[in-house]
Amino acid sequence: MLLLCICTTVAAQNNEDSTDVFFRHLNLNEVTVTGVTGNTKLKNATAPVIIISPQELRATASTNIIDAIAHQPGISQLTTGGSISKPIIRGLGYNRVVVMSEGVRQEGQQWGDEHGVEVDGNSVGSVEILKGPASLMYGSDAMAGVVILHPQPTLVEGEIRANVGSEYQTNNGLFGYSLSVAGNKRGFVWDARFSGKMAHAYKNPYDGYVPGSQFREWAGRLMLGVNKSWGNSRLTASVYHLTPSIVEGERNETTGELEYAEGWTGHQYSKTLPFQQVKHYKAVWDNTLNLSSGYLKAIIGYQQNQRQEYENSEGEYELYFKMHTLTYDLRYVTDEFGDGWKLSTGIGGMYQKSDNKGEEYLIPDYRLFDFGIYATVMKTFGDRWTLSGGIRYDHRRLHGYALEEDGALRFADFSRHFNGLTGSLGTVFHINDNLSLKLNLARGFRTPNMSELASNGVHEGSIRYEVGSQQLKAEYSLQADLGLDFSSRFISAQVALFANRINNYIFIKGDNRKISVDDMDYPVYAYTQGDARLLGFEAGVDVHPIHSVHFSNTFSYVDAQLLHQPADSKYIPFTPAPKWTSELKWELFHHSHSTISHHHTANAVHRSPFNNLYIAAALDCYLKQTHIYSADNTETATPGYVLLNLSAGTDVQIKGKKIAELYITADNLLNKGYQSHLSRLKYAAVNVITGRRGVYNMGRNITFKVVVPIAF
């Protein structure tokens, strides 16, 4: 697991969050992560890693946590309106990406197109993203990578702090707030938070307000624990409720406008039919025992996910999934011993129970049990060379239960067993103090999910009848990563190339049939599998000729193909378009540095009511995507587009003490009408007047955000 180890002993200055002090004052390469071989510095991690700091998260305008991280190189999001986003890493998503929250796997029916990540973004302190197969640490499903959502770190002894935050977005009227209080007294630690968010329909220059894109969200979190010399023990309980309306995209056959209920204006915050009701409850007990030779860590987590869909009546749901998940993880990590050796070993797994409680069915009731055992090793050779690797064995059992409906067999009773052997081997060589070379080879493993094995029903979110196959085999991947990092006083640059071969890749395609359900004909799509290969790279350069100015550029590209397929079905569906991002950022004041002469810096910063003041202009350029799965009209090509974004932020201080953080962000400043290639709303009905198909993404959106820290 890539776990950011925040050094909480760093003193907080000027009432700042100690995490921000850590990130701002320490070279990012010195940050400690726990990769496949235990604690190591980021510069010695053999697999590609992205770290997103707390300040960067707070400065980002977003409607959910995945939206907040989707601008990173190699990272994308599959969206359904503003409230639902799924992470895509290097062209792969759904059950091929593991999301970690509170130290456990986030489990919430993530196989579904319209199922997002049930985590309150305000509770996330920092984010780590591992790109590439991570089955060694996480077992099945971590084939594309891992998104790790870290909570705020515990405070240092004697501190009590509170935070009040609020934001407003002009496009969809989003109003959000978050209240938190945390402390550490004589080793007793606590952290409590309550957040809320509501938004009316968003708008764009082609569709106006989009009916069904409004949503409401609220969440609560409470952590209680102890920090002692022997280690720590923490119990965290959280609840998350999301009520998103569903964008159907149906249009008036005469005017071409999106259809909406009588009296609807676009500014209402209340839900409209159809809508979902998503509830997620989680309890995690996290324990660490310090030993003379390292540490022992044990985490037990319980989650309950409830997902209801209301179509015709607000008082009666049609679809209702209820899922219980119990996860466990026990690991031992050594300190460095001998001549640069470090070892780690562990065992983990989960039990899962999912039941249908509604009147409609897509997948059967099922039970899942799995476990995995692994061992890793790392060896450093002086300051220049690091070698790491490991091996893991997994076993997973799935049992689907029979269901008869109207005298016919809807789902057959079946069981499947899967075994996987995975591993990785990587090295980092620091050619000199400025240049490093990284190479990693990893084998990934993923079992079919219940939707792929046994679907038999209408998937309303996809507007199709889906059929699974109980004969599907487990996926195996072999990925090679090659990275080159360069850093100097005035420039830093990175390039990361990858090649990924996947055997038994599972995908869905039309089979030229239609099935009538409730007097509506749905095209039939069936799950099948074949081999696939993905090639791509990410490249970035940050030029900072002076301390206060940064000009950064990144480019991401992936070519994802199904092997031995005809031209119209050779590309993997929902492959992200090539993306180039460019940002010019000017930091007018940054702690002890400013744009004025050094002789007057200290006095100027002390007198100024602003600190960490910056302004930035950015371009998001998405190139045309023509590598599509066009068979059965599954996908269409997407034209390229460019979005202009402006942002500014500052700490407000009085006599050197921070009293607030202010951020203003203008996304899509020119109000460009566009469709993301990964937007599922792109395939809604055609406007008979303009000929445009589907619903467009959000237009110009200006976000105002304020965070007020309170120290006791």
Secondary structure, DSSP 8 states (H G I E B T S, - for coil): -------TTS---TT--HHHHHHHHS-GGG-EEEETTEEEEGGG-SS-EEEE-HHHHHT---SSHHHHHTTSTTEEEEEETTTEEEEEETTB-GGGEEEEETTEE--S-TTSTT------GGGEEEEEEEES--HHHH-TTTTSEEEEEEE-----TT-EEEEEEEEEETTT--EEEEEEEEEEETTEEEEEEEEEEEE---EETTTEE-TT--EEEEEEEEEEEEEETTEEEEEEEEEEEEEEB-----B-TTT--B---TT--S---S--SSEEEEEEEEEEEEEEEEETTEEEEEEEEEEEEEEEEESSBTTB-SEEEEEEEEEEEEEEEE--BTTTEEEEEEEEEEEEEEEE-SS--SS--EEEEEEEEEEEEEEEETTTEEEEEEEEEEEEEEEE--EEETTEEEE--EEEEEEEEEEEEEEEEE-SSSEEEEEEEEEEEE---HHHHH-EEEETTTTEEEE--TT---EEEEEEEEEEEEE-SSEEEEEEEEEEEEEEEEEEEEEEEEEEETTEEEEEEEEEEEEEEEEEEEEEEEE-SSTTEEEEEEEEEEEEEETT--GGG-B-SS----EEEEEEEEEEEETTEESS-GGGHHHHHHH-SEEEEEEEEEEEEE--B-----GGG----B--EEEEEEEEEEEEEETTEEEEEEEEEEESTT------TTBGGGGS-B-TTT--BS------EEEEEEEEEEE-
